[in-house]
Every structure is written in structure tokens, then in C-alpha cells.
């Protein structure tokens, strides 16, 4: 009997040899029995072609996973079991297991170079593991959006998005062609063949909802706010990211895979994307280092750590608590193991009398312990950040008075005044193209204003971090980039060898002579940080420093900048990074207007929303003519005491109870999210609670502001 190749709903095992494949066998459905009991065989998909496995092997695994011959088995959307993947001697996946359930939004995190993108490509079926098992539901529609999507610059946005429905449009075109031929073909064998083909095409069109594919594209463009007639090449990086997402969503996928989806997006774009993904029914697996985005979107965090995939129910905040506990447990267990190993090593080296009584079993256990210790993969070290402080600058770093800057007819900065003092840590907030970099250059005296005055402080030592990495010579070695013509760097008066210094930034000594062009994006960012901190400076200018940095490095950079005594000028779209570093923000208000706010990103957001609400309340309402006449008769200059209406008084009395109730509800939900069990029991309920937790923040803000408004009015 010929072997049948498994369908996508069956198990796929990738293994170098057949015996290994048999051992890894884990069917998603019971294997179909071929032949009579004793001589039956089962089909296994293998890179070299379909193979059979013994009935005993298949029955063993069927029993293990409680599969009954002929019964159905509820599957996850994706399951990866025992996956192994290595590049050179580094194991990116080491017997790793993963599953994705319907409706889940899984955030995949890990160190740069840990293998996150490789795992995403395995799920997207763009790559295969060296070993292991991948199963997926049958007829699953999966769409992968890479970190840097590529488009033909000359195509329209409509055509770029419609490319996601190429199969649907091709089916419809073929259907129309066959229908035309059928109308002109007389009855006979050819007519019957065309009719059968048209019926088959009609079934496919019905199944994929391809009849109205143009309407689907137009609807998706409207939802995302894109102009279908615009040329893709004329769009910014952020808008091209929206085009890539539209092309993915128009397919109506069951699973959406996103690699760094917030890259190139400004704050409004990130918030838009959060709302879009939370409202999607598709299962979601995404890679990002944006902690605020993870907190808002993820219902589960999966960390790729030393080749293993570790799952943490809940959002990023819940993950941080559980991860700290796990690392502490791991540290204690490793200390106990190392202590026992040291005791056994002392025992094995004892004198002649002790060796006569040595236990063979104990020696075997020692050998096993040595092997376990040799194979242990410790937590990767952190980047060691230390910045040369330089001499103190003058008390005033820069003073701007009614500064205006124009490019043609466009005003980028309009009559802006501010004073930057020594030690200030200022974040610049605004949409892409608002002029953040222009304002930064005006403050530093690198651009001259068209109007107004800029006074630069004394003794400034400025160090730059460029988001475009233009400071890096790709042909230079890492060592020459850090310290040209010397093997030493000086940090805060202490000399350090350049190889040791590069080691602080997780570069191996042998890479010191490698060219910059051999580095990944994240590694180039680390090299820029190493170069930045190798030079004495009292003013740090950081333009998007968080791009491509992993979360542990971000947290260390935050600590360093917080403790830094000099002045920090920071442009970033990382909301958590801004909250943790800056003491004030300068935000774009539109049309060249800029305003300074005290606090970080969240403080700016609250103050902006409050200002908008006050502005709406201050809009004058047209009074009836009769009321105006009465007020005139009473005298326009009369002082009147403003009192609360009965309704407002009742509202004021009820607000404290409402605020307390919201805070109690949020505390209860927060405990459930942190516990994480809700995501295991009911993923949809967990997602609902996560959204409700965020919504309570908004309700609390409105309630507190209303209480403050009524209290002020009463007084």
C-alpha cells in the first residue's frame, strides 16, 4: 500500500535520522492505522520523504497523549515540541516547547541574538528547526509581517495592500475567464470540463470570501487611515509600516506574526496599533522590546532564555515579578548543586584508605554531576555601563527666547522659549516629522534660528548618539571605533584596555578586530553606546537610543542615565524609557508650537488630557437673548457667588465613593493578573481583565478631575 503524505493538520517531525524521528513522534491526531494489528504502520513526515513507524511506537505516543484511535483531538493553533536549532556551536533552541492558543496575544522577549526572529520564522513556516516537531491546525491562515517590510516604491498603496489577496484576485480573474469561455463553447466534453472548473472555482471563491476582495481592501484602508492612491515610495517609515499591517489584516488571518511592530511608529501610531491588535480576533505572536506595548497588548509573555522557552501568564508587569522569583530560585538551586559537587570532588581525592571504600555508584553520580555542571548555561552577563562625567558645564546649558525656525513656508518651531539647566533630563515628544531633531539642534547651537535668540552655556562637552548610526564607519574595526590608534580608553580617570571595555558591552575579545559592518542592528547600537560613554561629556544627546536594544540593556541604560550628573537631551518613542529617565518633556502642540511639561511621558499625557478637557469646558456657549437682557439689568459688574446646583452637589458627594470603588476594583484585577492563573483557566477572560485594568485608569482620571473641578467651584 503506498504511503500517504500527512496533511497540514497532522504532525511534522524534522530529524536527521529515522530512529530519532520515531522517538520525537507526537501526533496531533491519532495516526491512521494501516493494515492488520500486528503488521500495521503509521505515516511520519520527514525531510527525506514519508516514513513508516511501528505500531508499537505510535500506540505508545497515542496512549501518552490520551489519543483514542479514530477520535478527534482539540489542537492548539500551533504546537512546537522538542525543537532544536543551532548556528555554529550556539544552540538558539534547546529542546524548546511552544504552543499558541486561539485568541491569545503572546509577546516574545529575550536577549538580542537569542533566536526570537528564528522562532517566529519557524512558526511562519519560513524556516525549519534542526530537530523537533511542529504541528498546526489544518487550513490555518498565517501572516508574517517582518521588521522591515519591503515594497515596490512605485506601486500605489491600494495595490500594495491588495498583494495580500493575490490568490483571491487570481481566482476571480480565472472564474471570469472560464465563464466567458463557457458562454462561447457549445455543449460537449470541453463544455463539461469548463463547467466543472467553474464550479470548483466558485467553491474556492465562496470559501475564501474572494468575490468582494476590492471592497475588503478599501475597507481595510479606511480603517487604518491610508490613501489608496498614494505611492508607497512617498510614505514615511511609519506609514509604510501601516501599509504592511493593512496587507496582513486584509487577509483576515487566523494567526498574525509581527517582528518589532512599533519600529518607525510615533506615539499616536503606537497607540493606534495597540487598539487595533486588542480588537483583533486573530491569535497574535509578536516580538518587541517596548515594555509599555507589552503591558497593554500581551495576554502572555514567552521568554527565550538560554535556548528554553519559558511561559508567563499575564502582561509584562506580571512577568517581571515572576521572573525575579524564578531567578532567585535558580540561583539557590545552583549554589546547592555547586556545594554538593565541591564536596564530592573533595571525597574523590581523599587518601588510599578512602579510595578502597569508594562506591562505584557514587563515582558514577560524580561523573554525571560534572557533566551537568559543564552543560549548564548560566544567565548571560549584563552590559556594564559607566560614562565619563567630564567637567561640569555652566549652570545654564542653553537659553532660548522666542525662537522661530522655518523650512520654506513650513514653520517647525514658532516663538519657543525655554531654559535648559545643568542636570536637566529632557525628553522631546512629537509625531514623526514634527521637528524634534531640529529643536534639539537649535538648543545645541548647531542650527541658527530665523527669529529669536539662543544663548549657549559655557564649558559644554557634548556626546551624541545618532539613531541613523551615521557616526559609524562600517569598514573600521570595533577597537578603532572606540579608541582610534590606541589600545586603551580612559573612563573617569581610569585606564582600561579596549578589549576589556568592549567586553563590558558583551563583545567577545576576538571580535575587537572585526569590522563594524559584521554587526547586527542591536550590536551596532551597543557599539554606539560604548563609543558614547568612552568620551568625557557633561551633555548627552540621545536620538532614539532604545532601537534594537534588548530589555535588560534598556533597564541598565535607564539606571545609568538616572544617576548621571550631567544634562540629558533625549528623543525616544519608548514610553517606559521616557517615564524612567526624564524629569521634563518638551512636546509638540502642532503648527510649530512647543510646550514644556514637568515629569515623564505619563505625566505629559495626563496634563495634556486635562488641558484638552478644560479647553472644551471653557468654550463659550451662546446665551439666550432673554438671559442676556436680565443679566444686563442686574448689572454686569455685580459680584456673584457661584454655588453648586442640587445635581452637582449630589454628584460631588458620590464621587469619593466612586473613586474608592474603582481603586478597589483595579486592585482586585491587578491581583488576578499578577497571579496569572486566570490566563490558564480562561484566556479570553484574562484579556478582558487586562483591558478593564487599563480602562479603570481612564475612569479614575476623569473622576478625580471632576471631583477637583466641583470642589474648586464650591469654594
TIDRENVO-267305 format. One record per residue (C-alpha): x, y, z. Coordinates in steps of 0.5 Angstrom, whole numbers, padded with zeros to 4 digits, always signed. Example, Ala and Ser with C-alpha at 12.3 -4.5 7.8 and 13.67 -1.06 7.14 Angstrom:
BEGIN
+0025-0009+0016 +0027-0002+0014 
***
This chain:
BEGIN
+0000+0000+0000 +0003+0007-0002 +0005+0012+0004 +0000+0018+0004 +0004+0024+0006 +0001+0028+0012 -0004+0034+0011 -0002+0040+0015 -0007+0038+0021 -0002+0032+0022 +0005+0032+0026 +0011+0034+0022 +0018+0032+0025 +0024+0034+0023 +0030+0030+0025 +0037+0027+0022 +0035+0020+0022 +0029+0016+0022 +0030+0013+0029 +0031+0020+0032 +0024+0022+0028 +0021+0016+0032 +0023+0018+0038 +0020+0025+0037 +0014+0023+0035 +0008+0027+0038 +0002+0026+0033 -0003+0032+0033 -0009+0027+0032 -0008+0019+0032 -0004+0016+0027 -0008+0013+0022 -0007+0005+0022 -0005+0002+0016 -0006-0006+0016 -0008-0011+0021 -0006-0010+0028 +0001-0014+0028 +0003-0011+0022 +0000-0004+0022 +0004+0002+0020 +0004+0010+0021 +0006+0015+0017 +0011+0020+0019 +0013+0026+0015 +0021+0027+0015 +0026+0032+0011 +0028+0026+0006 +0021+0024+0005 +0015+0020+0008 +0017+0014+0013 +0013+0009+0017 +0014+0008+0024 +0012+0002+0028 +0005+0001+0031 +0008+0000+0038 +0012+0007+0037 +0005+0010+0035 +0001+0007+0040 +0006+0009+0046 +0005+0016+0044 -0002+0016+0043 -0003+0013+0050 +0002+0018+0052 -0003+0024+0050 -0009+0020+0051 -0011+0019+0044 -0016+0014+0042 -0016+0011+0035 -0021+0014+0031 -0023+0020+0036 -0021+0028+0035 -0016+0032+0039 -0017+0039+0040 -0011+0042+0038 -0007+0049+0039 -0007+0053+0033 +0001+0052+0033 +0005+0047+0038 +0013+0046+0037 +0016+0040+0041 +0023+0039+0043 +0025+0044+0038 +0033+0045+0037 +0036+0050+0033 +0044+0052+0033 +0048+0057+0029 +0055+0054+0030 +0056+0052+0037 +0051+0056+0040 +0044+0053+0041 +0039+0058+0040 +0033+0053+0041 +0035+0047+0046 +0029+0042+0046 +0024+0048+0047 +0017+0047+0047 +0012+0053+0045 +0004+0053+0043 -0001+0058+0041 -0008+0058+0043 -0014+0062+0039 -0015+0069+0042 -0008+0069+0045 -0003+0075+0045 +0004+0073+0046 +0009+0077+0047 +0016+0074+0045 +0022+0077+0049 +0029+0075+0050 +0036+0078+0049 +0039+0080+0042 +0041+0074+0038 +0037+0069+0043 +0034+0067+0037 +0027+0070+0037 +0026+0072+0030 +0029+0065+0028 +0023+0062+0032 +0018+0067+0029 +0020+0065+0022 +0019+0057+0024 +0012+0059+0026 +0011+0063+0020 +0014+0056+0016 +0020+0061+0013 +0025+0056+0017 +0025+0049+0020 +0028+0047+0026 +0034+0042+0026 +0030+0038+0030 +0024+0037+0034 +0016+0037+0032 +0012+0043+0029 +0004+0042+0029 -0001+0046+0026 -0009+0046+0025 -0011+0045+0018 -0013+0051+0014 -0010+0056+0018 -0008+0062+0015 -0002+0065+0018 +0001+0072+0016 +0008+0075+0018 +0010+0082+0018 +0018+0083+0018 +0021+0088+0022 +0023+0092+0016 +0018+0091+0010 +0020+0091+0003 +0015+0095-0002 +0016+0097-0009 +0017+0104-0009 +0013+0106-0015 +0006+0102-0013 +0000+0105-0010 -0002+0104-0003 -0008+0100-0006 -0004+0095-0010 +0001+0094-0004 -0005+0092+0001 -0008+0088-0005 -0002+0084-0006 -0004+0080+0001 -0010+0078-0003 -0006+0076-0010 -0009+0069-0009 -0016+0071-0009 -0016+0076-0014 -0013+0071-0019 -0019+0066-0017 -0024+0071-0019 -0020+0073-0026 -0020+0066-0027 -0027+0065-0026 -0029+0071-0030 -0024+0068-0036 -0028+0061-0035 -0035+0064-0035 -0033+0068-0042 -0030+0061-0045 -0036+0057-0042 -0041+0062-0046 -0038+0061-0052 -0037+0054-0052 -0042+0049-0055 -0044+0043-0051 -0040+0037-0051 -0034+0035-0047 -0030+0041-0047 -0036+0045-0044 -0037+0040-0039 -0030+0041-0037 -0030+0048-0037 -0037+0048-0032 -0033+0043-0027 -0028+0048-0027 -0032+0054-0026 -0036+0050-0020 -0029+0049-0017 -0027+0056-0017 -0034+0058-0015 -0033+0054-0009 -0026+0057-0007 -0029+0064-0008 -0034+0062-0003 -0029+0059+0002 -0024+0065+0002 -0030+0070+0001 -0026+0073-0005 -0032+0076-0009 -0031+0082-0006 -0024+0083-0005 -0023+0090-0007 -0028+0092-0002 -0024+0089+0003 -0018+0093+0001 -0022+0099+0001 -0025+0098+0008 -0018+0096+0011 -0015+0102+0008 -0021+0107+0011 -0020+0103+0018 -0012+0104+0018 -0013+0111+0015 -0009+0110+0009 -0010+0114+0002 -0010+0108-0003 -0008+0113-0009 -0001+0115-0006 +0005+0112-0008 +0009+0107-0003 +0015+0111-0004 +0013+0117-0002 +0011+0115+0005 +0015+0115+0012 +0017+0109+0015 +0012+0110+0020 +0006+0110+0014 +0010+0104+0011 +0009+0100+0017 +0002+0101+0017 +0001+0099+0010 +0005+0093+0012 +0000+0092+0017 -0006+0093+0012 -0003+0088+0008 -0003+0083+0013 -0010+0085+0016 -0014+0085+0009 -0013+0077+0009 -0017+0076+0016 -0011+0072+0018 -0012+0066+0024 -0005+0068+0026 -0001+0074+0026 +0006+0074+0027 +0010+0081+0028 +0017+0083+0029 +0018+0089+0032 +0012+0092+0030 +0013+0099+0034 +0019+0101+0030 +0018+0107+0026 +0012+0109+0029 +0011+0115+0033 +0006+0115+0040 +0000+0116+0036 +0002+0111+0031 +0004+0106+0037 -0003+0108+0041 -0007+0106+0034 -0003+0100+0034 -0005+0098+0041 -0012+0099+0040 -0012+0095+0033 -0009+0089+0036 -0013+0089+0042 -0019+0089+0038 -0017+0083+0033 -0020+0076+0034 -0013+0073+0031 -0008+0070+0035 -0002+0074+0036 +0005+0073+0037 +0010+0079+0037 +0017+0081+0038 +0018+0088+0042 +0023+0091+0047 +0017+0096+0048 +0015+0095+0055 +0009+0099+0055 +0007+0096+0049 +0008+0089+0052 +0004+0091+0058 -0002+0094+0054 -0003+0088+0049 +0000+0082+0051 -0004+0077+0055 +0002+0072+0056 +0010+0073+0056 +0014+0068+0053 +0022+0069+0054 +0027+0066+0050 +0032+0064+0055 +0039+0060+0054 +0035+0056+0049 +0029+0055+0053 +0022+0058+0052 +0019+0060+0059 +0012+0062+0059 +0009+0067+0064 +0001+0069+0064 -0001+0076+0064 +0003+0082+0062 +0010+0085+0062 +0009+0087+0069 +0007+0080+0072 +0013+0077+0068 +0018+0082+0072 +0015+0079+0079 +0015+0072+0077 +0022+0073+0073 +0025+0076+0079 +0023+0070+0084 +0025+0065+0079 +0032+0067+0078 +0033+0067+0086 +0030+0060+0086 +0035+0058+0080 +0041+0062+0084 +0039+0058+0090 +0039+0051+0087 +0045+0052+0083 +0049+0054+0090 +0047+0048+0093 +0049+0044+0087 +0056+0047+0087 +0057+0046+0094 +0055+0039+0093 +0059+0038+0087 +0065+0041+0091 +0064+0036+0097 +0064+0030+0092 +0071+0033+0089 +0074+0033+0096 +0072+0026+0097 +0074+0023+0091 +0081+0026+0092 +0082+0023+0099 +0087+0018+0101 +0089+0011+0100 +0084+0008+0105 +0078+0013+0103 +0079+0010+0096 +0079+0003+0098 +0072+0004+0100 +0070+0008+0094 +0063+0007+0092 +0062+0005+0084 +0055+0009+0085 +0058+0015+0088 +0063+0016+0083 +0058+0015+0077 +0054+0020+0080 +0060+0025+0081 +0061+0024+0073 +0054+0026+0072 +0054+0032+0076 +0061+0034+0073 +0057+0033+0066 +0051+0037+0069 +0056+0043+0071 +0059+0043+0064 +0053+0044+0061 +0050+0049+0065 +0048+0055+0061 +0049+0061+0066 +0045+0067+0065 +0048+0072+0060 +0052+0078+0064 +0049+0085+0063 +0052+0090+0060 +0057+0094+0064 +0055+0102+0063 +0060+0107+0066 +0060+0114+0063 +0066+0119+0064 +0063+0125+0067 +0067+0130+0064 +0068+0137+0067 +0062+0141+0070 +0058+0145+0065 +0056+0152+0067 +0049+0153+0071 +0046+0155+0064 +0046+0150+0059 +0042+0154+0054 +0037+0159+0054 +0032+0160+0048 +0028+0167+0047 +0022+0167+0042 +0026+0162+0038 +0023+0161+0031 +0025+0156+0025 +0022+0155+0018 +0023+0151+0012 +0020+0154+0006 +0013+0156+0008 +0013+0151+0014 +0014+0153+0021 +0018+0148+0025 +0019+0152+0031 +0015+0158+0033 +0017+0163+0038 +0019+0158+0043 +0022+0160+0050 +0026+0155+0055 +0032+0155+0059 +0036+0148+0060 +0040+0148+0066 +0045+0144+0068 +0043+0137+0071 +0036+0137+0067 +0034+0131+0063 +0029+0133+0058 +0025+0128+0053 +0023+0131+0047 +0016+0129+0045 +0012+0129+0038 +0010+0126+0032 +0015+0124+0026 +0017+0130+0022 +0015+0135+0028 +0022+0138+0028 +0024+0134+0035 +0031+0134+0032 +0031+0141+0029 +0029+0144+0036 +0035+0139+0039 +0040+0143+0034 +0037+0150+0036 +0039+0148+0043 +0046+0146+0042 +0047+0152+0037 +0048+0147+0031 +0043+0151+0028 +0041+0158+0027 +0034+0161+0029 +0031+0165+0023 +0028+0169+0029 +0029+0170+0037 +0036+0169+0041 +0039+0163+0043 +0045+0163+0049 +0049+0157+0049 +0052+0156+0056 +0060+0155+0058 +0064+0149+0058 +0060+0144+0054 +0062+0137+0053 +0057+0134+0048 +0057+0127+0046 +0052+0125+0041 +0048+0118+0040 +0045+0118+0033 +0039+0114+0031 +0042+0113+0024 +0048+0111+0026 +0052+0115+0022 +0058+0116+0026 +0060+0109+0025 +0065+0108+0020 +0063+0101+0017 +0070+0099+0015 +0073+0101+0022 +0074+0095+0027 +0071+0095+0033 +0077+0097+0037 +0079+0103+0033 +0072+0106+0033 +0072+0106+0041 +0079+0108+0041 +0083+0110+0034 +0090+0109+0034 +0090+0107+0042 +0089+0100+0045 +0087+0104+0052 +0081+0108+0054 +0080+0113+0060 +0074+0113+0064 +0073+0117+0070 +0081+0118+0070 +0082+0110+0070 +0085+0107+0064 +0082+0101+0061 +0084+0096+0055 +0080+0097+0049 +0078+0089+0049 +0076+0089+0057 +0072+0095+0055 +0069+0092+0049 +0067+0086+0054 +0063+0091+0058 +0059+0091+0052 +0058+0084+0051 +0063+0084+0045 +0068+0078+0046 +0075+0080+0045 +0076+0076+0039 +0071+0081+0036 +0075+0087+0037 +0079+0087+0030 +0072+0085+0027 +0069+0091+0022 +0063+0094+0024 +0059+0092+0018 +0059+0085+0021 +0055+0087+0027 +0047+0087+0027 +0043+0093+0029 +0043+0091+0036 +0050+0090+0036 +0051+0097+0033 +0047+0100+0038 +0051+0097+0044 +0058+0100+0040 +0055+0107+0039 +0054+0107+0047 +0061+0104+0048 +0063+0110+0044 +0059+0115+0047 +0061+0113+0054 +0068+0112+0053 +0069+0120+0052 +0068+0125+0058 +0062+0129+0057 +0057+0133+0061 +0052+0134+0056 +0049+0127+0053 +0045+0128+0047 +0041+0121+0045 +0037+0121+0039 +0033+0114+0039 +0038+0110+0043 +0033+0105+0045 +0032+0102+0038 +0035+0095+0038 +0037+0094+0045 +0034+0089+0049 +0030+0090+0055 +0036+0088+0060 +0040+0093+0057 +0035+0098+0057 +0034+0098+0064 +0041+0099+0065 +0042+0105+0061 +0036+0108+0065 +0040+0107+0071 +0046+0110+0069 +0042+0116+0066 +0038+0117+0072 +0045+0117+0076 +0048+0121+0071 +0050+0128+0074 +0050+0132+0067 +0045+0134+0062 +0041+0129+0058 +0037+0131+0052 +0033+0125+0050 +0029+0124+0043 +0025+0117+0044 +0019+0113+0043 +0020+0109+0048 +0014+0111+0053 +0017+0107+0059 +0024+0109+0058 +0022+0117+0058 +0018+0115+0064 +0024+0112+0068 +0029+0117+0066 +0027+0125+0064 +0025+0130+0069 +0021+0134+0064 +0019+0134+0057 +0018+0139+0051 +0012+0137+0047 +0010+0139+0040 +0003+0142+0040 +0002+0143+0033 +0004+0148+0028 +0011+0149+0030 +0008+0150+0038 +0012+0147+0043 +0011+0147+0051 +0015+0144+0057 +0012+0140+0062 +0014+0137+0068 +0015+0130+0069 +0016+0124+0064 +0011+0121+0059 +0005+0119+0063 +0005+0126+0067 +0005+0129+0060 -0001+0125+0058 -0005+0127+0064 -0003+0134+0064 -0005+0134+0056 -0012+0131+0057 -0013+0135+0063 -0012+0141+0059 -0016+0139+0053 -0022+0138+0058 -0021+0145+0061 -0021+0148+0054 -0027+0144+0052 -0031+0147+0058 -0028+0154+0057 -0032+0154+0050 -0037+0160+0051 -0044+0158+0050 -0049+0162+0046 -0053+0165+0052 -0061+0166+0050 -0063+0174+0049 -0067+0174+0055 -0062+0172+0060 -0057+0177+0057 -0062+0182+0058 -0064+0180+0065 -0056+0180+0067 -0055+0187+0064 -0061+0189+0068 -0058+0186+0074 -0051+0190+0073 -0045+0187+0069 -0040+0189+0074 -0044+0185+0080 -0040+0180+0084 -0044+0174+0085 -0042+0168+0089 -0042+0161+0085 -0046+0156+0088 -0047+0148+0086 -0053+0146+0083 -0057+0140+0087 -0055+0136+0082 -0048+0138+0082 -0048+0137+0090 -0050+0130+0089 -0045+0128+0084 -0040+0131+0089 -0042+0127+0095 -0042+0121+0091 -0035+0122+0087 -0031+0120+0093 -0035+0113+0094 -0034+0112+0086 -0026+0113+0086 -0025+0108+0092 -0030+0103+0088 -0025+0104+0082 -0019+0103+0086 -0021+0097+0090 -0024+0094+0083 -0017+0096+0080 -0013+0093+0086 -0017+0086+0085 -0016+0086+0078 -0009+0087+0079 -0008+0081+0084 -0011+0077+0079 -0007+0079+0073 -0001+0078+0077 -0003+0071+0080 -0003+0069+0072 -0008+0063+0074 -0014+0067+0070 -0010+0067+0064 -0009+0059+0064 -0016+0058+0066 -0020+0063+0061 -0015+0067+0056 -0021+0071+0054 -0023+0073+0061 -0015+0075+0062 -0015+0079+0056 -0022+0082+0058 -0019+0084+0065 -0012+0087+0062 -0017+0092+0058 -0021+0093+0064 -0015+0095+0068 -0013+0100+0063 -0020+0103+0063 -0020+0104+0070 -0014+0109+0070 -0018+0113+0065 -0024+0113+0069 -0020+0115+0075 -0017+0120+0072 -0024+0123+0070 -0027+0122+0076 -0021+0126+0080 -0021+0131+0075 -0029+0132+0076 -0028+0132+0084 -0023+0137+0083 -0027+0142+0079 -0033+0141+0083 -0029+0143+0090 -0026+0149+0086 -0033+0151+0084 -0036+0150+0091 -0030+0154+0094 
***
